[in-house]
Structure formats: structure tokens, C-alpha cells
């Protein structure tokens, strides 16, 4: 291919499909290496909220309020309530299809404990934000490479605070690492 201005054109007339394949490979390389820049963050959502009301839309609205350039992909909102095994299965079967830097937000069985904890986990070049209820280790089939505590949902905080903290943590990841941001390293619960 020859670069002319901003266009790429085939050097030879082999076939237009070769040129198309090359463009697709370049697009794939760009999306898998640049999804976690300051301009664009890719987030997946997995919840047990269902689609019978506005809950999933409200979550997206809160996330986009803090991260207006984020791309949000719904994995599913039809996990049966309290079924972390279903959420783990869906997350485990889907997360590898997303590029580096993708943040997978899991909102299932949040109130699993008297004081639920929001954690950030890292596996390779991907991040997972979830309650510390064992869903991420179950999805990965092992403990994640790293994990940090983001917040505890104490009585003075609401679910909206949980979502805002999720969005702020994702925004922080566009600028620094969890260790540099001062997040407390933890070991994720394993069920």
C-alpha cells in the first residue's frame, strides 16, 4: 500500500480484498491498542438488573456523565438475581473478545455482604470493576493478577455513589495506574 495524504491505496492491482483486509487489520490493531486513551474508554456492562425498567439506562447515564467519550457495550442485563455463577460464565466467555484497556463493569449481587466492597481487578491488560463477591475470580478461573479496593458501600453511601466511584476510577485509569493513584492492594474474594 502507498500512503497518499490520508488515503491508502494498493501498490498493485492484486485485489481489492487484499487492500480491504489490510485496512481491517490496521483498524483492529488501532482499536485493540488505543481503546484506553484519554479520548475513548471501552466499558462493558454485565448486570442482574433486567430490562423491565430504566436501571441499565441509568447506569449508562451516570457513567457517561463522568466519561462522556466512553463506548459502552452491554454484555447482558438478564443474569438471574444473586447468580454470580451465571455472571461469571458470561464474563468469562466474553472478556477475551475485547481489546486491551477495556474495563468490564459487573453489577451482580452487589449487596452480597453487610458492607459491600467495590474492587478493581486487573488481568493482563484488561480491568474488571465488581463487588468483591467472587465473580471475577470465578470468571477467570483463578485470582486476578492484581486487585485494589475502590470503596466500601457504608450506610452513608448509596448505589449512585458506587456508580460514580466506578466511573471516577475508570477515568483515573486513563491517567495513571491503580498503584500510583493510591488504591489499596487487596486479594479478591474467591468463592
C-alpha positions as CSV (number, residue, x, y, z in Angstrom):
1,X,0.0,0.0,0.0
2,X,1.1,3.5,-0.7
3,X,0.2,6.4,1.6
4,X,-1.1,9.4,-0.3
5,X,-2.2,12.2,2.0
6,X,-4.6,10.4,4.3
7,X,-5.6,7.6,2.0
8,X,-4.0,4.3,1.5
9,X,-4.2,2.8,-2.0
10,X,-3.0,-0.6,-3.2
11,X,0.5,-0.6,-4.8
12,X,-0.5,-3.3,-7.1
13,X,-3.8,-4.4,-8.5
14,X,-3.7,-7.8,-6.8
15,X,-7.1,-7.5,-5.5
16,X,-9.3,-5.0,-3.6
17,X,-9.9,-7.7,-1.0
18,X,-6.2,-7.6,0.0
19,X,-6.5,-3.9,0.4
20,X,-9.6,-4.3,2.5
21,X,-8.0,-7.0,4.7
22,X,-5.1,-4.7,5.3
23,X,-7.4,-1.8,6.3
24,X,-9.3,-4.2,8.7
25,X,-6.0,-5.4,10.2
26,X,-4.9,-1.8,10.8
27,X,-8.3,-0.9,12.3
28,X,-8.2,-3.9,14.6
29,X,-4.7,-3.0,15.7
30,X,-5.8,0.6,16.4
31,X,-8.8,-0.4,18.4
32,X,-7.0,-3.0,20.4
33,X,-4.1,-0.8,21.3
34,X,-5.8,2.6,21.7
35,X,-9.1,1.9,23.4
36,X,-7.8,3.1,26.7
37,X,-6.6,6.6,25.8
38,X,-7.9,9.8,27.2
39,X,-10.2,10.2,24.2
40,X,-12.0,6.9,24.4
41,X,-12.6,4.3,27.0
42,X,-14.3,1.0,26.3
43,X,-16.6,-0.3,29.0
44,X,-18.7,-3.5,29.1
45,X,-21.7,-3.8,31.4
46,X,-23.0,-7.0,33.0
47,X,-25.8,-6.9,35.5
48,X,-28.8,-8.6,37.0
49,X,-31.0,-5.6,36.6
50,X,-33.1,-6.9,33.8
51,X,-34.6,-4.8,31.0
52,X,-38.1,-4.2,32.6
53,X,-37.2,-0.7,33.9
54,X,-34.7,2.1,33.4
55,X,-31.9,0.7,35.7
56,X,-29.5,-0.3,32.9
57,X,-30.0,3.1,31.2
58,X,-29.5,5.0,34.5
59,X,-26.1,3.2,35.0
60,X,-25.1,4.2,31.5
61,X,-26.2,7.8,32.1
62,X,-24.1,8.0,35.3
63,X,-21.0,6.5,33.7
64,X,-21.3,8.8,30.6
65,X,-21.8,11.8,32.9
66,X,-18.2,11.3,34.2
67,X,-16.9,9.6,31.0
68,X,-18.6,11.4,28.1
69,X,-16.4,9.8,25.4
70,X,-16.7,6.2,26.6
71,X,-18.0,3.5,24.5
72,X,-20.4,1.2,26.5
73,X,-21.2,-2.3,25.3
74,X,-23.9,-4.3,27.1
75,X,-22.9,-7.9,27.7
76,X,-26.2,-8.8,29.4
77,X,-28.6,-7.4,31.9
78,X,-30.5,-10.7,32.2
79,X,-28.4,-12.5,34.8
80,X,-30.8,-14.0,37.3
81,X,-30.6,-12.1,40.7
82,X,-27.9,-13.3,43.0
83,X,-26.5,-15.8,40.4
84,X,-22.8,-14.9,40.4
85,X,-22.1,-18.2,38.7
86,X,-24.2,-17.0,35.7
87,X,-22.4,-13.7,35.7
88,X,-19.0,-15.4,35.9
89,X,-19.9,-17.7,33.0
90,X,-21.0,-14.8,30.8
91,X,-18.0,-12.6,31.7
92,X,-15.5,-15.5,31.3
93,X,-16.8,-16.3,27.9
94,X,-16.8,-12.7,26.7
95,X,-14.0,-10.7,28.1
96,X,-11.2,-12.0,25.8
97,X,-13.1,-10.7,22.8
98,X,-12.4,-7.1,23.9
99,X,-9.1,-5.1,23.5
100,X,-6.5,-4.1,26.0
101,X,-7.6,-1.5,28.4
102,X,-11.2,-2.5,28.3
103,X,-13.0,-2.1,31.6
104,X,-15.6,-4.7,32.4
105,X,-18.2,-3.4,35.0
106,X,-20.0,-6.2,36.8
107,X,-23.2,-5.2,38.7
108,X,-24.5,-8.5,40.0
109,X,-25.3,-9.4,43.7
110,X,-23.8,-6.1,44.8
111,X,-25.3,-6.3,48.3
112,X,-23.7,-9.7,49.0
113,X,-22.3,-8.6,52.4
114,X,-23.3,-6.2,55.2
115,X,-20.7,-3.7,53.9
116,X,-20.2,-4.4,50.1
117,X,-16.8,-3.6,48.6
118,X,-16.2,-2.2,45.1
119,X,-13.0,-3.6,43.8
120,X,-10.8,-3.1,40.7
121,X,-9.1,-6.2,39.3
122,X,-6.5,-6.4,36.5
123,X,-5.9,-9.4,34.4
124,X,-3.4,-8.9,31.7
125,X,-4.2,-5.6,30.0
126,X,-7.9,-5.6,31.0
127,X,-9.7,-4.3,34.1
128,X,-12.7,-5.5,36.0
129,X,-14.8,-3.5,38.4
130,X,-17.2,-5.5,40.5
131,X,-18.4,-6.2,44.0
132,X,-15.9,-8.3,45.9
133,X,-18.2,-11.3,45.8
134,X,-16.0,-13.8,43.9
135,X,-17.4,-13.2,40.4
136,X,-14.2,-12.0,38.8
137,X,-12.0,-14.9,40.1
138,X,-14.8,-17.3,39.1
139,X,-14.9,-15.8,35.6
140,X,-11.1,-16.0,35.2
141,X,-10.8,-19.5,36.8
142,X,-8.1,-18.0,39.1
143,X,-7.3,-15.0,41.2
144,X,-6.7,-11.9,39.0
145,X,-3.1,-10.6,38.5
146,X,-3.9,-7.7,40.8
147,X,-6.8,-6.2,42.8
148,X,-7.5,-3.0,44.6
149,X,-10.2,-1.7,46.9
150,X,-12.1,1.3,45.5
151,X,-14.7,1.8,48.1
152,X,-16.9,0.3,50.8
153,X,-20.6,0.8,50.5
154,X,-21.2,2.0,54.1
155,X,-24.6,3.2,55.3
156,X,-23.8,6.8,54.5
157,X,-23.3,5.9,50.8
158,X,-25.8,5.0,48.1
159,X,-25.7,2.8,44.9
160,X,-25.3,6.1,42.9
161,X,-22.1,6.7,44.9
162,X,-21.0,3.2,43.9
163,X,-21.5,4.0,40.2
164,X,-19.9,7.5,40.5
165,X,-16.9,5.9,42.1
166,X,-16.8,3.3,39.4
167,X,-16.7,6.0,36.7
168,X,-14.1,8.1,38.6
169,X,-11.9,5.0,38.9
170,X,-12.2,4.3,35.2
171,X,-11.3,8.0,34.5
172,X,-8.3,7.7,36.8
173,X,-7.1,4.7,34.8
174,X,-6.8,6.9,31.7
175,X,-4.2,9.0,33.5
176,X,-2.3,6.7,35.9
177,X,-2.0,3.2,37.4
178,X,-4.0,2.0,40.4
179,X,-0.8,1.8,42.5
180,X,0.1,5.4,41.6
181,X,-3.4,6.6,42.4
182,X,-3.0,5.3,45.9
183,X,-5.6,2.5,45.7
184,X,-5.2,-0.2,48.5
185,X,-4.0,-3.5,47.1
186,X,-6.2,-6.5,48.2
187,X,-6.7,-10.1,47.4
188,X,-10.1,-10.6,45.7
189,X,-12.5,-13.0,47.4
190,X,-12.7,-16.4,45.8
191,X,-16.0,-18.4,46.2
